[in-house]
Structure formats: structure tokens, C-alpha cells
Amino acid sequence: MIHKMPSLPHSRPGRSLEGEVRGGVGAPRPLRKRKAWGRVFLQPAGEGAGSAAAAPTGPSPNGHFHRSRQCLCIGGTLIDLRKPDSGKLIVEALLRAQEAPARRPGTNITNQVNSRSTSLTKSTGTSVSKPPVGGNKTGGDTGKSKRPPWDLKGRLQDMEALVKNSAEERENLLQKFMDYDLRIESLELEKRSLNQNLEKTQSVSQATQGEVDRLASNLRNEQDGRSADKRKYESTIQDLEFNKATLERQIKTLESELSARQDELAGLKSTVSHLTSAHAGIEAQLSSTKIMLDDRSKRVSELESQVAEQKDTIEDMEKKLREGENIRRKLHNTVLELKGNIRVFCRVRPLLGEEIKGNGDSDVIHHISFVDEKTLELCKGGDPNSSTMSGLKGRGGGAIEFSYDRVFNPTSTQAEVFEEISQLAQSALDGYNVCVFAYGQTGSGKTFTMEGMHGDESLEGMIPRTVKHIFKTLKDLEDKGWTYKVEASFLEIYNETIRDLLATSKEAKNLTYDVKLVDSKKNDTYVTNLKVVEVENEGRVHHLLTLAQQQRAVAATNMNERSSRSHSVFRLKLTGHNSKTMESCEGNLNLVDLAGSERLKESGSEGARLTETQNINRSLSNLGNVIMALGQKQSHIPYRNSKLTHLLQNSLGGNSKTLMFVNVSPLEMCFGETLNSLRFATKVNQCHIGTATKQIRK
């Protein structure tokens, strides 16, 4: 690339020819002296050392050009040395500089000749002295004074010498630049050759890598086959060892019987020796006994064979029974999904600390009994409501029976509870929308069920266990070509106001959060301005959960010293892609911890706490209204009556697999709230919301 230097005003009279050439043809500049690397050269005034195009890297030997690290200035023409055609451009610029007029207006011919001689002397390597002040004399290697004006012959000889030296210098420069062009072409050829070799090497490397991958796959398949054969042979060996032990026991039994018979035979022989007269009869009896023994032995063998066959038959039947039970459970879940029911689990927490002392130092809950894994009974003597509950089964003594999909008694562990909902987490990975929410009065164990206690792995709640299960499953799916993007968000609804639990106060300042529909034709919702964080591992999610717990609104009431005063919603968005099948899926997992319901007169709430309690009860009441409207198949469902039902619109009446935990307090003083919670859970279990479909596409 060539940049023309801007023209400047003509130089003042008396400037040297070297200065005119440095400034470029038609662009003279005022000159000032400058020393670099121990030599003296002239630089146009005003060109700073920091200029990339004008800063010289060394003195100009002939005054025709300046060179920087990446550019070269020749006769006022700026040449980019990084361009492939820079050599050709340099030659053209030199030719233009040589053909330019040797004299400019106002320049003394004597000064030009003497200055040119000085430049030529510098180019040949001869030392140069500074010109004396005034410009009347010029320093050179001869030390002679200027020729007088009348010595025209001498001055003509000087001019001829100057022209001859200029021609020789031009030829030398042209030869050098031609050599540079040849060198550049050679390097470009070498570069193209190296690039071709590099492409060939990369092709060979890719082919080799493909072969390595194929061999590794074959090796894994072979190892899997060997492992299967090994397990098969080990099972066969165990069966043979079991049969061997059985036969050895049979041999010992027969040997014992044989020993007894031998003793008997010895006695008989002794009797025969003493009773010779009865010898024939004894022999007949002995023969009969042997025949009987043979028959009995055969019968024993037949019975043992039948026992072995019966054992095999029993094992097969037990195996079929287990398989049938698994099939029954799967079909049962399938039927529930097809019906569109919300699954309901009931959990009763154990008595704690002072509660046990108040119960006579006993942890037995007297007013709640557990019939089986799906049924519990609630009984309180003299309670008027216990005998007037429509739609519920009653027993003698005022006991009321409630049936749900699963009932967990106070001894149930967090691991046992999570085992029942782990398949829902897998459904989210498969591309379904899943929602799990906990409902119940304050102090019934909702937050413990959903979040658990930190520091003890056995007490971890459903949220951390679900996160651990998801990331463990993601690692297993990587071998099958699946990669997932996991995005997390955490919010709470406090006094009908949405708060982002992952955003700092500075980030949330001046932001408003509203629930919006993704599509007016669907029930999918989202929250505006909500912070969504992409997470890569389990530890990152736990950090976000800790941050959210610190910001959640809690307060003490008469019913619970640390009561959750808001509804919290933790959401994981799982977006998967299979690089082998080009299949994609998108699932959402919502884990909701509802605020505790409580009666105003029992909670002891006042002031701000009273307002919180009223808002909590109002939102839970709206949730009940939505459930009732869904159960009655009403045309209008009042989702928008509260932020909670609007946010859970998709989980309650849309494309989602939904599970509800109803948490129950073990205290008999909470009988009324327990009864209301169980009634509400029964309504939810009877609600039809439609069948969830898998969100997957090719």
C-alpha cells in the first residue's frame, strides 16, 4: 500500500540538496539536525519520533528515503513493507525520486552540489563533519574550499562526478531490490510448500484419530462382552457350588444312614450267631430290610428331585412376581398420567424436643395412625368435624381415612422420600415439564423436606438431592452423545411481590418483576427481568441455594420460631442436544416451597406479620379456588387472582408432571389445620390437569 506524503511549503533559500530529497519531490520541509546511532542525518522538522511512518530506524545514506519498522518513506511516498508487492513499489519510488528535478526555486546550485557531494560521501562510508555555520563552506573528506564562480570547468567536473555516482548508486539499489524480490518469491514458494505439507499432515492425523476412535469403540464393546460373559460364568459357578454343597449334604445323610444300617447289621449278625435256629428267618428279615431300604432310598431321591424342581419353580414365580409388580407400578403411573391427576404425597414429621416432653416423654402420635404406605387415619375424640366429612371414608370411633399416592410416616428418611420423586427429575432430563411443591401449615416440615439441613448429607432435602441426581445423570448421558445446558433461577413471592433471590440489592434496584405468558395459546409463563444463571456443576448450584436462603424472608410466630413468610420457587431449565442423533429436548424442573398456612388467632401475628399472614392465606386460598375450578371443569380458571397461581399456571393446568407434598404437623393441638390440609390434598389428588407431553424434536 502506497500513501502519498502531503505537500508542504517550499523550503527557504540556502537549504541543501539532501534536505530537498528527504522531504520528497515537490514537498520540501524545514530541516533540523538529529543524531542517531552515532551518525548525523537530517529529519524534516515537525516529524516526531513517535510517528510510525516517519520515525527512522537508521540514518538515510543518500537522503532519498526514511525507513520505520513496518513502513518505508521514499521521495515523499510511504510504502507498507508488510505487503507482498512492497519490493516493486520501492523500485518505482526510487526511480521517481531519481527523475525528480534536482533544483527547486530559490536554491543555490553551489549549495546543491556541495550538499550532494556530502551525501555521496556519507553513502560510501566516509566520515562527515558538520557544515560550518552560515552555509558558505561545506565539510568533506578533502577539506578543500568551494570553487570560485569563474571556475566553470571545475564546477562542471564536480557535477559530472555527482551524476556518475548517482547512477552507480541507483544501479546498486535496483540490484538490491531485485534480489529482495527474488528472495520474497522464494520464501512464498517455500511457504506454499509448507502449507501443503501441513494440510497433508492434518489429513493423515484426522484419519489416524478416526481409526483410534474406531479401535477404542471396538475395545469397549469387547470389554462389555467379556464382562457379560464373566458375570454369566460367575453365576454358573455359584449355581454349581450350590448344587455341590447340596449333594455333599445328601452324601453325609446317606453315610449316616448307612452307618446306622451297618450297626444294625452287626447286631443282627450277633443275634444270628447266638440264635442259629432262627438263622433262616433272620436272613429273610435282612433281605426284606434291604429291599425296603432300597425302596426308601429311591423314594428319597425322587422326593429330593421334586424338592429341587419346586425350588426352581418357586424362584421363577418370585421373579415373575417382582417383574409383575414393577410392571403394575409403571402401568399405574401411566394410568395416572393419562388421567391427568396431580400426584399427592403426604408426610408427617416426628415430634421434636419439647414436643416429646409435652407428650409424656413419648414420640408416639396418638391421633394419627398409618394403615399402609398409601393410607392414614386421623382421629380426635369429640371433634365435631371428624364425623361430618363428605367424600372421605370414616371408621368407628370417629376415625377418618385419607388415601394418597404415598404416605410417609415420621420414621421415613429424606432418602426414602427422594427415591419416590427421583423419576420426576429424570423426566425433566427427558424433556418434560415437572413441578414439585410442598403445602402445609407453618411448622409442618415443608422447608426441611424441600431444602433439608446443611452439613449432614443424610438430611439433605429434595432440592439438593435433585441437583446431585441431575448432574450425575448428565455425566452418564455424555457417553451416549448428550450434552446439556443447565440454567437456574430462584425467586420468592412476598406480600404478592416477586423478589429475585439470586440478584444483589444493587442489581435488583429499579427493576420490576412481572409474570408473563410465553405464548397466549399456551400456559407457559416466565418472569421479566429475573436473573438466570448458567451452572456447570453441583457446587455452583449449592452456592446459589445458599445465597437465596440468606435473602429469603423469614420471621418468628407463635406457631414457628423461623416461619417462611414467602413462597419460594427454584427453577432449573435443562436444554439437551444429542450430537449423534441430532435430537434436542428442553425440560423445566420447578421446586416450590409454599409459605405456611396458619390461623390468625393462633399465629399471634401483629402489624407487618399480620399483613404477611393475610397475604399468605389469601394466595393459598386462591390456589384452592384454582384447584376447585379445575376439578369442576369450569370454563374460566382464576389463575391471575394471585402471583402464585399465575406463576404455577403451567404446572396446575398445562403440560406438566406435578407432585404435591402435603406436610402434616404431629401436634394434636394443630388438629384443625391438619384436617384442612388433608382435605385440600384430597381435592388436589382428584384434579385432572391433562397429560404431560415430552418436549423433544428432531
C-alpha positions in Angstrom: 0.0 0.0 0.0 1.4 3.4 -1.0 0.5 6.6 0.8 1.4 10.0 -0.7 3.1 12.4 1.7 1.3 15.7 1.8 3.0 18.6 0.1 4.4 21.3 2.4 5.5 24.9 1.5 8.8 25.3 -0.4 12.0 25.4 1.6 13.8 28.7 2.2 16.8 29.5 0.0 20.0 28.0 1.2 18.8 24.5 2.1 20.9 21.6 0.9 20.0 19.1 -1.8 20.0 16.3 0.8 17.2 18.1 2.6 15.2 18.5 -0.6 15.5 14.8 -1.4 14.5 13.8 2.2 11.4 15.9 2.0 10.3 14.3 -1.3 9.9 15.8 -4.7 7.6 18.8 -4.6 7.3 18.6 -0.8 10.3 20.4 0.8 10.2 20.9 4.6 12.3 22.9 7.1 15.2 20.6 8.2 16.8 20.2 11.6 19.8 18.1 12.5 19.4 15.0 14.5 21.9 12.3 15.7 21.0 8.6 15.9 23.3 5.6 16.3 26.4 7.8 16.2 25.7 9.3 12.7 24.4 12.7 11.6 21.3 12.8 9.4 18.7 15.4 8.6 15.0 14.9 9.5 12.1 17.2 8.4 11.1 19.4 11.2 7.8 18.5 12.9 8.1 14.7 12.3 8.1 13.3 15.9 9.9 10.2 16.9 6.7 8.5 17.9 5.3 8.6 14.3 5.0 5.1 12.9 5.5 6.1 9.3 8.2 8.8 9.8 10.3 7.5 12.7 13.6 6.4 11.1 15.4 3.2 12.3 18.7 4.5 11.0 20.2 7.3 9.0 19.5 7.7 5.4 22.7 7.1 3.5 21.7 9.2 0.5 18.9 11.4 1.7 16.3 9.6 -0.6 14.2 7.7 2.0 13.4 7.0 5.6 12.5 3.6 7.0 10.5 2.6 10.0 9.9 -0.9 11.4 7.0 -1.6 9.1 7.0 1.3 6.6 9.4 3.0 4.2 9.2 6.6 3.0 11.0 7.3 -0.4 10.7 10.7 -2.0 7.5 11.5 -0.1 5.9 8.1 -0.8 5.0 5.9 2.2 5.3 2.1 1.5 3.9 -0.6 3.7 6.7 -3.3 4.0 4.2 -5.9 5.1 2.5 -6.0 1.6 3.7 -8.7 -0.8 4.4 -6.2 -3.6 6.4 -3.8 -1.5 9.7 -4.6 -3.4 8.2 -3.5 -6.7 6.8 -0.3 -5.1 10.2 0.6 -3.6 11.9 0.3 -7.0 9.2 2.5 -8.6 9.5 5.1 -5.9 13.3 5.2 -6.2 13.0 5.8 -10.0 10.6 8.7 -9.4 13.0 10.2 -6.9 15.9 10.0 -9.3 14.0 11.5 -12.1 12.7 14.4 -10.0 14.1 18.0 -10.7 17.4 18.5 -9.0 16.7 22.1 -8.2 13.8 23.9 -6.6 13.1 27.6 -6.7 15.3 29.6 -4.5 18.0 27.0 -4.1 21.7 27.9 -4.9 23.2 25.4 -7.4 26.5 25.5 -5.5 24.8 24.5 -2.2 23.1 21.7 -4.0 26.3 20.3 -5.5 28.2 20.6 -2.3 25.4 19.1 -0.2 25.0 16.3 -2.8 28.7 15.6 -2.5 28.4 15.4 1.2 25.5 12.9 0.9 27.6 10.8 -1.5 30.5 10.9 0.8 28.2 9.6 3.6 26.9 6.8 1.4 30.4 5.5 0.7 31.1 5.3 4.5 33.5 8.3 4.6 33.3 10.3 7.8 31.3 13.5 7.6 31.8 16.7 9.5 29.2 19.2 10.3 28.9 22.2 7.9 30.2 25.5 9.3 27.7 28.0 10.5 26.4 30.2 7.7 26.4 27.6 4.9 29.3 29.3 3.0 31.6 26.3 3.5 30.9 22.6 3.3 32.8 19.9 5.2 34.1 16.8 3.3 37.0 14.4 3.4 39.2 16.7 1.1 39.0 19.8 3.2 39.1 22.0 0.1 37.2 25.3 -0.2 34.5 26.0 -2.7 35.4 26.6 -6.3 35.3 30.3 -7.3 32.3 31.3 -9.6 34.6 31.8 -12.6 35.9 28.1 -12.4 33.2 26.7 -14.6 35.2 23.8 -15.7 35.9 22.6 -12.2 32.3 23.0 -11.2 31.3 21.0 -14.3 33.6 18.2 -13.3 32.1 18.2 -9.9 28.6 17.9 -11.4 29.7 15.0 -13.7 31.2 13.2 -10.7 27.9 13.7 -8.9 25.9 12.4 -11.8 28.2 9.4 -12.2 28.0 8.5 -8.5 24.2 8.9 -8.5 23.9 6.5 -11.5 26.1 3.9 -9.8 24.1 4.3 -6.6 20.9 3.8 -8.5 22.1 0.6 -10.2 23.2 -0.8 -6.8 19.8 -0.1 -5.2 18.0 -1.6 -8.2 20.1 -4.7 -8.0 19.5 -5.0 -4.2 15.7 -4.7 -4.6 15.7 -7.2 -7.4 17.5 -9.6 -5.1 14.9 -8.9 -2.4 12.1 -9.6 -4.9 13.7 -13.0 -5.8 14.1 -13.8 -2.1 10.5 -12.9 -1.4 9.2 -15.1 -4.2 11.4 -18.0 -2.9 10.0 -17.6 0.6 6.4 -17.5 -0.7 7.1 -20.8 -2.7 8.5 -22.3 0.4 5.5 -21.1 2.5 3.1 -22.7 0.0 5.0 -25.9 0.1 5.0 -25.9 3.9 1.2 -25.2 3.9 0.6 -28.2 1.6 2.7 -30.4 3.8 0.8 -29.2 6.8 -2.6 -29.9 5.2 -1.4 -33.5 4.3 -0.2 -34.0 7.8 -3.5 -32.8 9.2 -5.4 -35.1 6.9 -3.3 -38.1 8.0 -3.8 -37.1 11.7 -7.5 -36.9 11.2 -7.6 -40.3 9.6 -5.4 -41.8 12.3 -7.6 -40.3 15.0 -10.7 -41.8 13.4 -9.0 -45.2 13.3 -8.1 -44.8 17.0 -11.7 -43.9 17.9 -12.9 -46.9 16.0 -10.5 -49.2 17.7 -11.3 -47.7 21.1 -15.0 -48.3 20.4 -14.3 -51.9 19.4 -12.3 -52.4 22.6 -15.1 -51.1 24.8 -17.6 -53.4 23.0 -15.2 -56.3 23.5 -14.7 -55.4 27.2 -18.5 -55.2 27.7 -18.9 -58.6 26.1 -16.2 -60.1 28.3 -17.8 -58.5 31.4 -21.1 -60.1 30.5 -19.5 -63.5 29.9 -17.7 -63.1 33.2 -20.9 -62.4 35.1 -22.6 -65.3 33.3 -19.8 -67.7 34.2 -19.7 -66.5 37.8 -23.4 -67.1 38.1 -23.0 -70.6 36.7 -20.1 -71.3 39.1 -22.3 -70.1 42.0 -25.1 -72.5 40.9 -22.7 -75.4 40.6 -21.2 -74.7 44.0 -24.7 -74.6 45.5 -25.5 -77.9 43.8 -22.2 -79.4 45.1 -23.0 -78.3 48.6 -26.5 -79.9 48.3 -25.0 -83.2 47.1 -22.4 -83.2 49.8 -25.1 -82.8 52.4 -27.0 -85.6 50.8 -23.9 -87.8 50.9 -23.4 -87.1 54.5 -27.0 -88.0 55.2 -26.7 -91.3 53.3 -23.5 -92.1 55.0 -25.1 -91.5 58.4 -28.0 -93.8 57.4 -25.5 -96.4 56.1 -23.6 -96.3 59.3 -26.8 -96.9 61.3 -27.7 -99.8 59.0 -24.3 -101.3 59.4 -24.6 -101.1 63.2 -28.0 -102.8 62.9 -26.5 -105.4 60.6 -23.7 -106.1 63.1 -26.4 -106.6 65.8 -28.3 -109.0 63.6 -25.2 -111.0 62.9 -24.5 -111.3 66.6 -28.1 -112.4 67.1 -27.7 -115.0 64.3 -24.6 -116.3 66.0 -26.5 -116.8 69.2 -29.7 -117.9 67.6 -28.7 -120.4 65.0 -32.0 -121.9 65.0 -33.6 -118.7 63.7 -30.9 -118.1 61.1 -33.2 -118.6 58.1 -35.8 -116.3 59.5 -33.2 -113.6 60.3 -31.8 -113.8 56.8 -35.2 -113.5 55.3 -35.9 -110.4 57.5 -32.5 -108.9 56.5 -33.3 -109.4 52.8 -36.6 -107.7 53.3 -35.0 -104.9 55.2 -32.5 -104.3 52.3 -35.3 -104.3 49.8 -37.2 -101.7 51.9 -34.0 -99.7 52.2 -33.6 -99.6 48.5 -37.2 -98.5 48.0 -36.8 -95.9 50.7 -33.6 -94.6 49.1 -35.2 -94.4 45.7 -38.2 -92.6 47.3 -35.8 -90.2 49.0 -34.1 -89.5 45.7 -37.4 -88.9 44.0 -38.5 -86.5 46.7 -35.2 -84.6 46.6 -35.5 -84.2 42.9 -39.1 -82.9 43.3 -37.9 -80.5 46.0 -35.2 -79.1 43.7 -37.8 -78.7 40.9 -40.1 -77.0 43.3 -37.4 -74.6 44.5 -36.6 -73.7 40.9 -40.3 -73.2 40.2 -40.7 -71.0 43.4 -37.7 -68.9 42.3 -39.2 -68.4 38.8 -42.5 -67.5 40.3 -41.0 -65.0 42.7 -39.0 -63.4 39.8 -42.2 -63.2 37.8 -44.0 -61.7 40.8 -41.4 -59.0 41.1 -41.5 -58.2 37.4 -45.2 -58.1 37.6 -45.1 -55.7 40.5 -42.7 -53.4 38.5 -45.0 -53.6 35.5 -48.0 -52.9 37.7 -46.3 -49.8 39.2 -45.3 -48.5 35.8 -48.8 -49.1 34.4 -50.3 -47.4 37.4 -48.1 -44.3 36.9 -49.0 -44.4 33.2 -52.7 -44.5 34.0 -52.3 -41.6 36.4 -50.6 -39.6 33.7 -53.3 -40.4 31.1 -55.9 -39.4 33.6 -54.0 -36.1 34.2 -54.1 -36.4 38.1 -51.7 -34.4 40.2 -49.8 -36.9 42.3 -50.0 -36.2 46.1 -47.6 -37.4 48.8 -48.4 -37.0 52.5 -45.6 -36.6 55.1 -46.0 -36.5 58.8 -42.9 -35.1 60.7 -41.8 -36.6 64.0 -42.2 -35.0 67.4 -39.2 -32.8 68.4 -37.6 -31.8 71.7 -40.1 -30.1 73.9 -42.9 -31.7 72.0 -41.9 -35.1 73.2 -41.8 -33.9 76.8 -45.3 -32.4 76.4 -46.4 -35.8 75.0 -45.5 -37.6 78.2 -41.9 -38.3 77.0 -43.3 -40.4 74.2 -42.7 -40.0 70.5 -46.0 -41.8 69.6 -48.6 -39.8 67.7 -51.9 -40.8 69.1 -54.4 -39.0 66.8 -52.7 -40.2 63.6 -52.4 -43.9 62.6 -50.8 -45.3 59.4 -52.8 -48.1 57.8 -50.3 -48.7 55.0 -48.0 -46.9 52.6 -50.9 -45.1 50.9 -53.4 -44.6 53.8 -53.5 -42.8 57.1 -56.3 -42.3 59.7 -57.0 -39.1 61.6 -58.9 -39.3 64.8 -59.8 -37.0 67.7 -62.4 -37.8 70.3 -65.3 -35.3 70.4 -64.3 -33.3 67.4 -67.4 -32.3 65.5 -65.8 -32.2 62.1 -64.4 -35.7 62.4 -67.8 -37.3 61.7 -69.1 -34.9 59.1 -66.6 -35.0 56.3 -68.1 -35.6 52.9 -66.3 -37.7 50.4 -64.0 -39.3 52.9 -64.1 -42.8 54.4 -64.9 -43.0 58.1 -64.5 -45.8 60.6 -65.8 -46.5 64.0 -64.7 -44.2 66.8 -64.6 -41.0 64.6 -61.5 -42.1 62.7 -61.3 -40.5 59.2 -59.3 -42.3 56.5 -57.3 -40.4 53.8 -55.7 -42.1 50.8 -52.9 -40.6 48.7 -50.3 -41.8 46.2 -47.8 -42.3 49.0 -47.8 -41.7 52.8 -44.6 -41.2 54.7 -44.6 -41.7 58.5 -42.4 -39.9 60.9 -39.6 -42.5 60.6 -39.2 -42.0 56.9 -35.9 -40.6 55.8 -35.0 -37.9 53.3 -33.5 -40.6 51.1 -36.7 -42.7 51.1 -38.8 -39.6 50.1 -36.4 -38.7 47.3 -36.5 -42.2 45.9 -40.2 -41.7 45.1 -39.6 -38.5 43.2 -36.3 -39.3 41.5 -38.1 -40.4 38.4 -39.6 -37.0 38.1 -36.1 -35.5 37.9 -35.3 -38.0 35.2 -38.5 -36.9 33.3 -37.2 -33.3 33.3 -34.0 -34.5 31.6 -36.1 -36.4 29.1 -37.9 -33.2 28.1 -40.9 -32.9 30.3 -42.1 -30.0 32.5 -42.0 -31.1 36.1 -43.3 -29.3 39.2 -42.9 -30.4 42.9 -44.4 -28.2 45.6 -44.8 -28.5 49.4 -48.0 -27.4 51.1 -49.0 -27.4 54.8 -49.3 -25.3 57.9 -46.3 -23.4 59.3 -44.0 -25.7 61.3 -45.1 -28.9 59.5 -41.7 -29.5 57.9 -42.1 -28.1 54.3 -38.8 -26.3 54.2 -37.0 -29.3 55.8 -38.5 -31.6 53.1 -37.5 -29.3 50.2 -34.2 -27.9 51.4 -33.1 -30.1 54.4 -30.2 -29.2 56.7 -26.7 -28.3 55.5 -23.7 -30.1 56.9 -25.4 -33.5 57.1 -25.7 -35.4 53.8 -28.4 -37.7 55.2 -30.6 -34.7 56.0 -30.3 -33.1 52.5 -33.7 -32.0 51.1 -35.3 -32.7 47.8 -33.7 -29.7 46.0 -30.0 -30.5 46.7 -30.7 -34.2 46.1 -32.4 -33.5 42.8 -29.5 -31.3 41.7 -27.0 -34.1 42.6 -29.1 -36.6 40.8 -29.3 -34.5 37.6 -25.6 -33.8 37.3 -24.8 -37.4 38.0 -27.1 -38.4 35.2 -25.7 -35.8 32.9 -22.2 -37.5 33.2 -23.7 -40.8 32.3 -25.5 -39.3 29.3 -22.3 -37.9 27.9 -21.2 -41.3 26.7 -24.4 -41.5 24.6 -23.7 -38.2 22.8 -25.9 -35.9 25.0 -24.8 -32.5 26.2 -26.9 -30.3 28.4 -27.1 -26.6 29.2 -28.4 -26.1 32.8 -29.8 -22.7 33.8 -31.0 -21.9 37.3 -33.2 -19.2 38.8 -34.6 -18.7 42.3 -37.4 -16.3 43.3 -39.9 -15.7 46.2 -43.4 -14.2 46.3 -43.6 -12.0 49.4 -46.8 -10.0 50.0 -47.8 -10.5 46.4 -44.4 -9.1 45.2 -41.9 -11.1 43.3 -38.3 -10.8 44.6 -35.2 -12.2 42.8 -33.2 -14.2 45.4 -30.1 -14.5 43.1 -29.8 -10.8 42.4 -28.0 -8.4 44.7 -29.7 -5.3 46.0 -27.7 -3.2 43.6 -28.7 -5.4 40.6 -32.4 -5.5 41.6 -32.6 -1.8 42.1 -35.2 -0.1 39.9 -36.3 -3.4 38.4 -39.8 -4.7 38.3 -40.8 -8.4 38.1 -44.0 -9.5 36.4 -45.4 -12.9 35.4 -45.9 -13.1 31.6 -47.2 -15.7 29.2 -44.6 -17.0 26.7 -47.4 -17.7 24.2 -51.1 -16.7 24.5 -52.1 -20.1 23.1 -50.1 -22.0 25.9 -49.9 -21.8 29.6 -46.1 -21.4 29.8 -45.0 -18.5 31.9 -41.9 -16.5 32.7 -40.8 -13.6 34.9 -39.5 -10.4 33.4 -36.0 -9.2 34.5 -35.4 -12.4 36.5 -31.7 -13.3 36.8 -30.9 -16.6 35.2 -27.5 -18.2 35.9 -25.9 -20.9 33.8 -24.4 -23.6 36.1 -21.8 -26.2 35.2 -21.6 -28.3 38.3 -23.4 -29.3 41.5 -21.2 -27.0 43.7 -22.3 -23.9 41.7 -25.9 -24.7 42.3 -25.4 -25.2 46.1 -23.7 -21.8 46.2 -26.8 -20.2 44.6 -29.1 -22.0 47.0 -27.0 -20.7 50.0 -27.3 -17.2 48.6 -31.0 -17.5 48.1 -31.6 -18.8 51.6 -29.8 -15.8 53.1 -32.1 -13.4 51.3 -35.4 -15.3 51.9 -38.0 -13.6 54.2 -38.5 -15.4 57.5 -40.0 -14.4 60.8 -41.0 -15.8 64.2 -44.6 -16.6 65.1 -46.4 -18.4 67.9 -46.5 -21.5 65.7 -42.9 -21.5 64.4 -39.8 -19.6 65.6 -38.5 -19.4 62.0 -41.5 -19.4 59.7 -41.1 -18.9 56.0 -43.1 -15.7 55.1 -43.0 -16.2 51.4 -43.4 -18.7 48.6 -40.1 -19.7 47.0 -39.7 -21.2 43.5 -36.5 -22.8 42.4 -36.4 -23.5 38.7 -33.9 -25.5 36.6 -34.1 -25.2 32.8 -32.5 -28.2 31.1 -31.7 -27.9 27.3 -30.2 -31.0 25.8 -28.7 -31.9 22.4 -27.5 -35.3 21.0 -24.6 -34.8 18.6 -25.1 -38.4 17.3 -28.8 -38.4 16.6 -29.2 -34.6 16.2 -32.1 -34.8 18.7 -32.9 -31.9 21.0 -35.1 -31.6 24.1 -36.0 -28.9 26.7 -37.4 -29.6 30.2 -38.1 -27.4 33.2 -38.0 -28.5 36.8 -39.9 -26.3 39.3 -39.3 -27.0 43.1 -41.7 -24.9 45.1 -41.7 -24.3 48.9 -45.0 -22.6 49.8 -45.4 -20.3 52.8 -47.0 -21.9 55.8 -50.7 -21.6 56.3 -51.9 -20.6 59.8 -54.9 -19.2 61.6 -54.5 -15.5 62.6 -55.7 -16.1 66.2 -53.2 -18.9 66.7 -50.2 -17.4 64.9 -50.1 -14.3 67.2 -49.1 -12.2 64.2 -49.4 -8.4 64.5 -48.6 -5.4 62.4 -46.4 -6.4 59.4 -46.6 -10.0 60.4 -50.4 -9.8 60.3 -50.2 -8.4 56.8 -47.9 -11.2 55.7 -50.2 -13.8 57.2 -53.2 -12.3 55.4 -51.4 -12.3 52.1 -50.2 -15.9 52.6 -53.6 -17.2 53.4 -55.1 -15.2 50.6 -52.7 -16.7 48.0 -53.2 -20.2 49.4 -57.0 -19.7 49.2 -56.7 -18.6 45.6 -54.6 -21.8 45.0 -57.6 -23.8 46.4 -60.0 -21.9 44.2 -57.9 -22.7 41.1 -57.8 -26.4 42.1 -61.6 -26.4 42.7 -62.2 -24.7 39.3 -60.0 -27.3 37.5 -61.8 -30.2 39.3 -65.2 -28.8 38.3 -64.0 -28.3 34.6 -65.0 -24.6 34.8 -64.5 -22.6 31.6 -62.7 -19.8 33.5 -59.8 -20.7 35.8 -58.8 -17.7 38.1 -55.0 -18.1 37.7 -54.5 -14.3 37.7 -56.0 -13.8 41.2 -52.6 -14.2 42.7 -48.9 -14.1 41.6 -48.5 -17.7 42.9 -51.3 -19.3 40.8 -50.3 -17.2 37.8 -46.7 -18.4 38.0 -47.8 -22.0 38.5 -50.3 -21.9 35.7 -48.4 -24.3 33.6 -47.9 -26.7 36.5 -51.5 -26.8 37.5 -53.4 -26.7 34.2 -50.8 -27.2 31.5 -48.2 -29.5 30.1 -46.5 -30.7 33.3 -46.0 -33.6 35.6 -46.9 -32.3 39.0 -46.3 -33.7 42.5 -47.7 -32.1 45.7 -46.3 -32.7 49.2 -48.8 -32.2 51.9 -46.8 -31.8 55.2 -48.6 -32.5 58.4 -47.8 -31.5 62.0 -47.8 -34.3 64.6 -49.2 -32.0 67.3 -52.8 -32.7 68.4 -53.3 -29.0 69.0 -52.9 -28.5 65.3 -55.7 -31.0 64.5 -57.9 -28.4 62.7 -55.1 -27.2 60.4 -54.1 -30.8 59.8 -57.6 -31.7 58.8 -57.8 -28.7 56.4 -54.5 -29.6 54.8 -55.6 -33.3 54.3 -58.9 -32.2 52.8 -57.2 -29.8 50.4 -54.7 -32.5 49.4 -57.7 -34.8 48.6 -59.1 -32.2 46.3 -55.8 -31.8 44.6 -55.5 -35.5 44.1 -58.9 -35.6 42.3 -57.9 -32.7 40.0 -57.4 -33.5 36.3 -54.9 -31.3 34.5 -54.2 -33.1 31.3 -51.4 -35.3 30.1 -47.9 -34.1 30.0 -46.1 -34.5 26.7 -42.4 -34.8 26.0 -40.8 -31.6 24.5 -38.4 -33.2 22.1 -37.8 -32.6 18.4 -35.6 -33.9 15.7 
